[in-house]
Amino acid sequence: MKKLVTLLLALALGFGLKAQCPLNQAVDFTATDCHGTEVHLFDILDGGQYVLIDFFFVNCGPCQQATPKVVESYYAMGCNMHDVFYMEISDRDSDAACQNWCQNYGVEYPTIGGPAGGSGICNTYQIGAFPTVILIAPDRQILINDLWPISNAQTVINALEQHGLQQHDCNTPSYNPQVSITVDQVLETEVTATFTPNADCASYGYMMATEAEIQEWMGIAGLDLPEYLWTYGMPGEGTLANTFTDLTPDTEYVIYAVPADADGNLGEVVQVPVTTTPGGSYEILPDFTGTDIDGNEIHIYDILDGGQWMLIHFFLVDDSYDFMPYLTESYRLFGCNEHDVFYMEVTPNGYDDAARAWAEHYGVQYPTISRTGGANSFVQDIPVGFYPTVMLINPNHEIVVRDIYPIIDTQTIIDAMESEGIEQHPCYEETLTFSMDTVNIVDSQYEINWITVYNNTTEDAIVTNIHDGYEYLAFIIDGEEIYCYEPIEISIPQGESKELGVVCNVVAKGIVSDIVTLTSNLPDASFVVVLEEPWSVDENEASATLYPNPANDFVTLKGENLGTVQVFNTLGQKVDEFEANDSELRINTSGYESGVYVVKTGEKMMKFVVKH
C-alpha cells in the first residue's frame, strides 16, 4: 500500500519522489505542536535523547495503519522520559485535525500540524512519502532514514534497540543522581570542600587522595572507582562541608564523590583536582600593573617596595558576599591605604561598569580592578583557584596568608593583620578632607601637634594660615619655628604634601576655635589633613547643639542663624546639604552608613556618630 500511495503521489506531483529521508544530518527546527507546546529539536538532542519523528497526514491510509504500532512502541520505550523522544509531523493538517487524530489514536507525544511549521519541516527533510519514520542521534546524525514496513510495535522497538536504546516502564521515574564539589579553601596541609547533591541524589560517598593512592587502594579491594568510593568513602547526605587534614604540602590530590539514588543506584563519579600550597618558604606574588575602575594605574611591586603590605580581595561580580561590610570596615580601621597596609580588589569576570556597580553597592573606597584593567591575566598568573579569596602579601612580595577564611566578622581580619604585626590606624579618627574650611587644633601647652597636608587638587596650591589674633601660636615648617603674627603662606605642589608642627604656647583646655585655617588660592581647593594624634571638633565654641549622639535614624541641630548646613563623611566628601530656615534642623540619618560625620554650619563644625 505504501508504495502504491507513493506511486500515486508521484503521478500527481511528478516523478522522482523518494520513500525515505535523503538527509544524513538533522536540520534544527522550532515549532509549536497542536496542544500549544513549543518543540525545539536540538534542545532535545543536546539533552542526550534520541529523537524519533513520524511524518504523516491524517487521511493517509498507511499512516492510519502504522500509528497504533508506533504509539505502542512509545509506551514500551518510556513515554519520552528516557532514551528516546517521539514526535510526529504533518505536512498539511490543521491543529484541530491533529488534535482529533491524537484523540482517535491515543497519541500523547507532540504532534505538529502543517500550518504550525510542519509543512516547512517536511520540505526541509525532503519527505516524499507517508508515513516516513526517522531516528536522529544526539550527535545530529540520522541513523534511520525510513523505518518501513512497520508490522507491529516490536518492529519499532527492535530498530531502536539495535542502536543501543533500552525499554523503560513509563510509570518508573527516571533518576539522575548528581553531586557537585566546591573547593572552599586550600592550605599547606588542609583542604576544605563543600558537597552539594541534586534532588535525585539521596546519598553519596566521598574521599580525597592522590591518583597513585586511589589506584593502589582500588587494586587491593578489587573494586572499580564507583564501587570503591561507595564502599570505603565517607558517607554524605545533603549539603555538607568537610575539611581534609594531614595532607602533604605542594602535592596534587583529587577530591572524589559518587552519588546514589534512593534505590542505591550509583551515578557518575565527580573528580576535582586540587594542589596543596607549598610548605616552608612563602609563595611569591607575581608583579602586576593594572588600571582600576577610576582610571588610576596600580603597580603592585611599587606599593610593596614602598613598605606597605597588601590585602587583595579576589571576587566575582555576579556573586554576593556577606563579609563585605567587615572588609570595608577593616579598611577604615587600618588607615584607608595611608598606613601599613594597602587594600585593593580584583575581579576577572566583570568589566568596569559591572565592577563599578559592585563597588558602589558595597561602599568600596579602595581600588577595584576589573577585567577591563587586566584582572584576568593577573589571577591566571597567581593563580587564583576559587572565589572569594582574601590574600595578604608582605613587602617582600611573599603571600603570607593565601586566604583569610572564613571571615565571620571584622575581628577575623583584625586578627589576621595584627598576627603579622600590622597596626591599626583608624582613618575616620585621623583623616578629614575639607574644601576652604577651618581646622581646629586641640590646645596643649608646649606640645607639638603634627599635621600633614596633602594637596589632592590638579594644580600647585598656596595654603595660608590666619591666626585670628592669637600671638602665642607657632608653626614648625621645614625645621624652623615661625610665630604667626602674620598669615603664613605655604606652597604645596600638586600631588605632594607638607608636614607642619603646630605649637600653642598658652595654657588652655578643650578646643581653641579657629587657631588654624587652611585656605588656598584655588576656587575648589580640596586637601586631606592628617593629624598624628587623634583629635576632635566636638565643641568648636559653637552656639549650636547636636543630639542625639550617637544617632540612628535622625540627628537634631539647634542654634541661631544656622543658614547653610553641610554634612561630610570621614573622607571629607559632602553627603548632604540643607538650608535651615529657623533655629532647628532635623537631619535624617537612616540612609547614612554607620561611622563618624561632621556637620558644618557657617564656621562651626560638630562631630557626630551614626550607629545602626
C-alpha positions in Angstrom: 0.0 0.0 0.0 2.7 2.5 0.9 4.5 2.0 -2.4 1.1 2.5 -4.2 0.5 5.7 -2.4 4.0 6.9 -3.3 3.3 6.0 -6.9 0.0 7.8 -7.0 1.7 10.9 -5.4 4.4 10.7 -8.0 1.9 10.5 -10.8 0.1 13.5 -9.4 3.0 15.7 -8.4 5.8 14.5 -10.7 8.3 11.6 -10.7 11.5 11.4 -8.6 9.9 11.3 -5.1 11.7 9.0 -2.7 10.2 6.9 0.0 12.8 7.9 2.7 14.5 11.0 4.0 17.6 11.6 1.9 19.5 13.6 4.6 22.3 12.2 6.8 22.4 15.0 9.3 19.5 16.6 11.1 18.4 20.2 10.5 17.3 22.1 13.5 13.7 23.4 13.9 11.4 25.0 16.4 7.7 24.6 16.1 4.6 24.6 18.3 2.5 21.4 18.5 -1.3 21.2 18.2 -1.6 21.5 22.0 0.5 24.7 22.2 3.8 23.2 23.4 7.0 24.5 21.7 9.3 21.8 20.4 13.0 22.6 19.7 14.8 19.7 18.1 18.3 20.5 19.0 17.4 21.2 22.6 16.1 17.6 22.9 19.2 16.2 21.2 21.5 18.3 23.3 19.8 16.9 26.4 21.1 13.4 25.4 17.9 11.9 24.0 17.5 10.3 20.5 14.5 11.6 18.5 12.0 9.5 16.5 10.0 11.5 14.0 6.9 10.1 12.3 6.0 12.1 9.2 2.3 11.6 8.4 -1.0 13.2 7.4 -4.5 12.3 8.8 -6.0 11.0 5.6 -3.1 8.8 4.8 -4.2 5.1 4.9 -0.8 3.6 5.6 -0.3 6.2 8.3 -3.6 5.2 10.0 -2.4 1.6 10.0 1.2 2.3 11.3 0.3 4.9 14.0 -1.2 2.5 16.6 2.0 0.4 16.4 4.2 3.5 16.8 2.1 4.5 19.8 2.5 1.1 21.4 6.3 1.3 21.0 6.2 4.8 22.6 4.9 3.3 25.8 7.5 0.4 25.7 10.4 2.9 25.3 9.4 5.0 28.3 7.0 7.7 27.2 9.6 10.3 26.2 11.2 10.2 29.7 14.2 8.1 28.9 16.5 7.3 25.9 14.2 8.3 23.0 11.8 11.2 22.4 8.8 10.6 20.0 7.1 13.3 17.9 5.0 13.3 14.7 4.8 16.0 12.0 2.1 16.6 9.3 2.8 18.4 6.2 -0.8 19.8 5.7 -3.2 19.2 8.6 -4.6 22.0 10.9 -4.2 21.9 14.7 -7.8 20.9 15.1 -7.4 18.0 12.7 -4.2 16.9 14.5 -6.0 17.1 17.9 -8.7 14.9 16.6 -6.1 12.5 15.2 -4.3 12.3 18.6 -7.6 11.6 20.4 -8.5 8.8 17.9 -5.1 7.0 18.0 -4.1 7.8 21.6 -1.1 9.9 20.6 0.4 11.5 23.7 3.7 12.8 22.1 4.0 16.1 20.3 2.1 16.4 17.0 3.0 19.4 14.8 0.5 20.4 12.1 1.3 21.8 8.7 0.4 25.5 9.2 2.3 25.4 12.6 5.5 24.6 10.9 5.1 21.0 9.7 5.0 21.9 6.0 8.3 23.7 6.2 9.9 20.9 8.2 8.7 18.2 5.7 10.1 20.3 2.9 13.5 20.7 4.7 13.7 16.9 5.3 12.6 16.2 1.7 9.8 13.9 2.8 8.1 12.5 -0.3 6.1 9.6 1.0 4.0 9.0 4.1 4.5 7.6 6.7 8.2 8.1 6.9 9.7 7.3 10.3 13.3 8.5 11.0 15.6 8.3 14.0 18.1 11.0 14.9 21.0 10.5 17.3 22.1 13.2 19.9 25.1 14.0 17.6 22.5 15.0 15.0 23.2 12.0 12.7 20.1 10.5 11.1 20.5 6.8 11.9 17.3 5.5 10.3 16.1 7.3 7.1 12.8 5.3 6.8 11.6 2.6 9.1 9.2 0.6 6.9 7.2 -1.6 6.9 6.0 -1.4 10.4 4.4 -4.7 11.0 3.9 -4.3 14.7 5.3 -2.4 17.7 8.2 -4.8 18.0 9.4 -3.6 14.6 10.0 -0.2 16.1 11.4 -1.5 19.4 13.9 -3.8 17.6 15.1 -1.0 15.4 15.7 1.3 18.4 17.4 -1.5 20.4 19.8 -2.1 17.5 21.1 1.4 18.3 21.6 0.8 22.0 18.2 2.2 23.2 16.6 0.4 26.0 13.0 -0.2 27.0 11.7 1.6 30.1 8.5 1.5 32.1 6.5 4.8 31.8 5.5 4.5 35.4 9.0 4.2 36.7 10.6 7.7 37.4 13.9 8.4 35.8 16.6 9.3 38.4 19.8 11.1 37.6 21.7 11.4 40.9 24.5 14.0 40.9 26.7 15.7 43.4 28.9 18.8 42.9 32.1 19.7 44.7 33.2 23.2 45.5 36.7 23.8 46.9 36.4 26.4 49.6 40.0 26.7 50.9 43.4 25.2 50.1 46.2 25.4 52.7 49.5 23.5 53.1 48.1 20.5 55.0 44.3 21.2 54.8 41.6 21.4 52.1 38.0 22.4 52.7 35.4 21.4 50.2 31.5 21.6 50.1 29.5 18.7 48.6 26.1 19.6 47.1 23.7 16.9 45.9 20.8 17.4 43.4 17.2 16.3 44.1 17.8 12.8 42.7 20.8 12.2 44.9 19.7 10.5 48.2 23.3 10.0 49.5 26.9 9.9 48.3 30.4 8.6 49.2 33.4 10.9 49.1 37.1 11.0 49.8 40.4 12.8 48.9 43.5 11.0 47.7 46.4 11.2 45.3 46.0 9.4 41.9 48.5 6.8 43.0 46.8 6.2 46.3 43.4 5.7 44.8 44.7 3.3 42.2 46.6 1.2 44.8 43.5 1.1 47.1 41.2 0.0 44.2 43.6 -2.8 43.3 43.8 -4.1 46.8 40.0 -4.0 47.2 39.3 -5.4 43.7 36.7 -2.8 43.0 36.2 -0.2 40.3 36.1 3.5 41.3 32.4 4.0 41.8 32.1 0.9 44.0 35.2 1.7 45.9 34.1 5.2 46.8 30.6 3.9 47.8 32.1 1.1 49.9 35.1 2.8 51.5 34.4 6.6 51.1 33.0 8.8 53.8 29.1 8.8 53.7 27.3 12.0 53.0 23.7 13.3 52.8 22.5 16.7 51.9 24.9 19.7 51.5 27.9 19.4 53.8 31.4 20.9 54.1 34.4 18.8 55.1 38.0 19.7 55.9 40.6 17.1 54.8 43.6 17.3 57.1 47.1 15.8 57.5 47.8 16.5 53.8 51.3 16.9 52.3 52.2 20.5 51.2 52.7 21.2 47.5 51.0 17.9 46.5 48.4 17.1 43.8 45.3 15.5 45.2 41.8 14.6 43.8 38.5 15.0 45.6 36.2 12.2 44.6 32.4 11.8 45.1 29.9 9.2 43.8 26.2 9.9 44.1 23.4 7.3 44.6 19.6 7.5 44.2 17.1 6.3 46.7 17.4 2.7 45.4 21.2 2.7 45.7 21.9 3.1 42.0 25.2 4.9 41.6 25.6 7.9 39.4 28.7 9.3 37.7 31.8 9.9 39.7 32.8 13.5 40.2 36.5 14.4 40.4 38.0 17.7 41.3 41.8 18.1 41.3 43.5 20.3 43.9 47.1 21.1 44.9 48.0 22.0 48.4 50.1 25.1 48.9 53.9 24.9 49.3 55.3 24.4 52.8 58.3 26.1 54.3 59.1 29.2 52.2 56.4 31.6 51.2 54.9 31.8 47.7 55.9 34.9 45.8 53.2 37.1 44.3 53.9 37.9 40.7 54.2 41.6 39.7 51.2 43.2 38.1 50.3 46.7 36.7 46.7 47.4 36.1 44.2 50.2 35.8 41.3 50.5 38.3 37.8 51.5 37.5 38.6 55.1 38.1 41.4 55.1 35.6 44.3 55.0 38.2 47.3 52.9 37.4 48.1 50.4 40.2 51.6 48.9 40.2 51.8 46.2 42.9 55.5 46.0 43.3 55.8 49.8 43.6 53.3 49.6 46.6 55.1 46.7 48.2 58.6 48.2 47.6 57.3 51.3 49.3 57.0 49.3 52.5 53.2 48.7 52.6 51.6 45.3 53.0 48.8 44.5 50.5 45.4 42.9 51.2 43.9 41.8 47.9 40.3 40.6 47.6 39.6 38.4 44.6 35.9 38.3 43.8 33.2 37.6 41.1 30.9 40.5 40.3 27.8 38.2 39.9 28.3 36.7 43.4 27.3 38.3 46.7 29.4 38.1 49.9 28.1 38.6 53.4 31.5 39.5 54.7 31.9 42.7 52.6 30.8 45.1 55.4 33.6 43.6 57.6 36.2 44.0 54.8 35.3 47.7 54.2 35.2 48.4 57.9 38.7 46.9 58.4 39.9 49.2 55.5 38.9 52.2 57.6 40.4 50.7 60.8 43.8 50.1 59.1 44.2 53.6 57.8 42.4 53.8 54.4 45.6 52.8 52.4 47.6 55.6 54.1 49.5 53.4 56.6 50.8 49.9 57.0 48.5 48.1 54.5 47.1 48.9 51.1 43.7 47.4 50.2 42.6 46.6 46.6 40.1 44.2 45.0 40.3 42.3 41.7 37.5 40.6 39.6 38.4 38.6 36.5 34.8 38.1 35.2 33.4 41.7 35.2 34.3 44.7 33.2 34.5 48.3 34.5 30.7 49.0 34.6 29.9 45.8 36.5 32.8 46.3 38.9 31.8 49.9 39.5 28.2 48.9 40.3 29.7 46.3 42.8 32.0 48.9 44.4 29.1 51.3 44.8 26.8 48.6 46.2 29.3 47.7 48.9 30.7 51.1 49.5 34.2 50.1 48.4 36.6 53.1 48.6 39.9 51.3 47.7 41.0 50.4 44.1 38.9 47.9 42.2 40.5 46.4 39.1 38.2 44.6 36.6 38.7 42.5 33.5 39.0 45.9 31.7 42.0 46.8 33.7 43.8 43.5 33.2 42.5 41.4 36.2 42.0 38.2 34.2 45.7 37.8 33.4 46.7 38.6 37.0 44.5 35.9 38.5 45.8 33.4 36.0 49.4 34.3 36.8 49.0 33.7 40.6 46.8 31.5 40.0 43.5 32.1 42.0 41.6 28.8 42.1 38.4 29.8 43.8 36.4 32.9 44.8 36.2 34.8 47.0 39.9 34.8 48.1 41.2 37.4 50.5 45.0 37.4 50.3 47.7 39.1 52.4 51.1 39.9 51.0 54.1 41.3 52.8 56.5 44.0 51.5 58.9 41.2 50.4 56.3 40.1 47.8 55.5 37.0 49.8 52.0 35.6 50.2 51.9 35.2 53.9 48.1 34.3 54.1 46.8 32.7 50.9 43.2 33.2 52.1 41.7 34.8 55.2 38.8 32.3 55.6 36.2 32.2 56.8 35.5 35.9 57.6 32.8 35.8 60.2 33.3 39.3 61.5 35.7 42.3 61.3 37.7 40.8 64.1 38.7 37.9 61.8 40.5 40.4 59.6 42.0 42.4 62.5 43.4 39.1 64.0 45.0 38.2 60.7 46.6 41.6 60.3 47.8 42.0 63.8 49.3 38.5 63.9 51.6 39.8 61.2 52.5 42.9 63.2 50.2 45.3 61.2 48.9 48.1 63.4 45.5 49.8 63.3 45.4 53.5 62.2 41.7 54.4 62.1 41.3 56.9 59.2 38.0 58.1 60.5 39.8 59.5 63.5 42.9 60.9 61.7 41.8 62.0 58.2 39.4 64.6 57.1 39.0 66.3 53.8 37.9 70.0 53.7 37.3 72.5 50.9 38.1 76.0 52.1 37.3 75.0 55.7 38.6 75.6 59.2 40.8 73.1 61.0 40.9 73.5 64.8 43.8 72.1 66.9 43.5 70.8 70.5 45.4 73.3 72.7 48.1 71.7 74.7 50.9 73.8 76.2 54.3 73.3 74.5 53.2 70.1 72.8 53.7 69.8 69.0 50.6 68.8 67.1 51.9 67.5 63.8 49.8 68.0 60.7 50.4 66.6 57.2 48.5 68.5 54.5 48.1 66.7 51.2 47.3 68.6 48.0 44.7 66.5 46.2 44.0 69.2 43.6 45.1 69.2 40.0 47.3 72.3 40.4 50.0 73.7 42.7 48.4 75.5 45.6 49.2 78.2 48.2 47.9 77.3 51.6 47.6 80.2 54.2 47.2 80.3 57.9 45.1 83.0 59.6 45.9 83.2 63.3 42.8 85.3 64.3 44.7 87.4 66.8 46.5 84.7 68.7 50.1 85.8 69.4 51.3 82.6 71.0 50.8 80.2 68.1 53.9 78.9 66.3 54.4 76.7 63.2 57.4 74.4 62.7 57.9 74.3 59.0 60.9 72.5 57.5 62.6 72.5 60.9 62.1 76.2 61.5 59.8 77.6 64.3 57.7 80.5 62.9 55.4 82.6 65.1 52.3 83.6 63.2 51.9 87.3 63.9 51.1 87.5 60.2 49.4 85.0 57.9 51.7 82.3 56.7 51.8 81.1 53.1 52.9 77.5 52.3 53.3 76.3 48.7 52.3 72.7 48.1 52.8 71.3 44.6 50.0 69.2 43.1 50.0 65.6 44.5 52.6 66.4 47.2 52.3 67.1 50.9 53.7 69.4 53.6 54.3 68.5 57.3 53.5 71.2 59.8 54.2 71.3 63.5 51.7 73.5 65.5 52.6 74.7 69.0 50.3 76.8 71.2 52.2 78.4 74.0 49.3 79.1 76.3 47.6 77.0 78.9 44.1 76.2 78.0 41.7 73.2 77.8 39.4 71.9 75.1 39.3 73.3 71.6 40.6 76.8 70.7 38.5 78.0 67.8 39.9 79.0 64.5 43.6 78.7 65.5 44.5 77.3 62.1 42.6 78.0 59.0 43.6 76.2 55.8 42.6 78.0 52.6 44.1 78.2 49.2 44.4 80.2 46.0 42.2 77.7 44.1 38.4 78.1 43.9 37.7 74.4 44.5 40.6 73.5 46.7 40.4 70.1 48.4 43.0 68.9 50.9 43.4 65.9 53.1 44.6 66.9 56.5 46.1 64.1 58.6 46.9 64.6 62.3 49.5 62.4 64.1 47.3 62.2 67.2 43.6 61.7 67.4 41.7 65.0 67.6 38.2 66.3 67.8 36.0 69.1 66.5 33.3 68.3 69.0 32.8 71.6 70.8 34.1 74.2 68.4 33.0 77.1 70.8 29.7 76.5 69.0 26.5 78.1 70.0 24.7 75.2 68.3 23.9 71.8 69.9 23.6 68.4 68.2 21.7 65.5 69.5 21.3 62.5 69.9 24.9 61.5 69.6 25.4 58.7 68.6 22.4 58.9 66.2 20.5 56.2 64.5 17.6 57.4 62.3 18.0 61.1 62.9 20.0 63.9 64.5 18.7 67.3 65.5 20.8 70.5 65.1 19.8 73.6 67.2 21.3 77.0 67.1 20.9 80.6 65.9 21.3 81.6 62.3 22.1 78.1 61.1 21.9 79.0 57.4 23.6 76.5 55.1 24.2 73.2 56.8 26.6 70.7 55.3 27.3 67.1 56.3 30.7 65.5 55.5 31.8 61.9 55.9 35.2 60.9 57.3 36.8 61.2 53.8 35.6 64.8 53.6 33.0 64.0 51.0 29.9 66.0 51.3 26.9 63.7 51.8 24.1 66.2 52.5 23.4 70.0 52.3 20.4 71.8 53.8 19.1 75.4 54.1 17.9 75.9 57.7 15.1 78.5 57.8 14.8 78.6 61.6 16.8 77.6 64.7 16.2 73.8 64.5 17.1 71.3 61.7 16.3 67.6 61.8 18.6 65.5 59.6 17.5 62.1 58.5 20.5 59.7 59.1 18.7 56.4 58.3 20.4 56.2 55.0 23.9 57.0 56.3 26.4 54.2 56.8 27.5 53.7 60.4 30.5 55.9 61.1 31.7 59.3 62.0 30.3 62.5 60.4 31.0 66.2 60.6 28.2 68.9 60.5 29.3 72.3 59.3 27.2 75.4 59.7 28.9 78.7 58.9 32.3 78.4 60.5 31.1 76.0 63.2 31.8 72.3 62.9 30.5 69.5 65.1 31.1 65.8 65.0 28.6 63.0 65.5 28.5 59.3 65.2 25.9 57.1 63.3 25.2 53.7 64.7 22.6 51.4 63.1 
